[in-house]
């Protein structure tokens, strides 16, 4: 288990950039930063077929909490799903706490 003192980030944000990057995620990230909460937000949009990087996997491992923002197109992204699997692996080991947020029209998910 990762100890609280060994973590680099308080929060890892998992989200579908297309749906939320310029709206909800931008606001959430700013508010967390304003409260001095160390937050990892990936600013890269991967092309179809690309895999998540070792750096991204390390950022998940080095975080105390994962905020997973389930938006309309989250599950349509292989990258988001791969990221979610990694997050859940760490949650099952007890090294990260997951907090889901359902954003937008979740009835169609």
Secondary structure as UniProt FT lines:
FT   HELIX           4..6
FT   STRAND          9..14
FT   HELIX           17..20
FT   HELIX           21..25
FT   HELIX           26..34
FT   TURN            35..36
FT   STRAND          39..40
FT   TURN            48..49
FT   HELIX           54..61
FT   STRAND          63..70
FT   TURN            72..73
FT   HELIX           74..76
FT   HELIX           78..92
FT   TURN            93..94
FT   STRAND          97..102
FT   HELIX           106..108
//
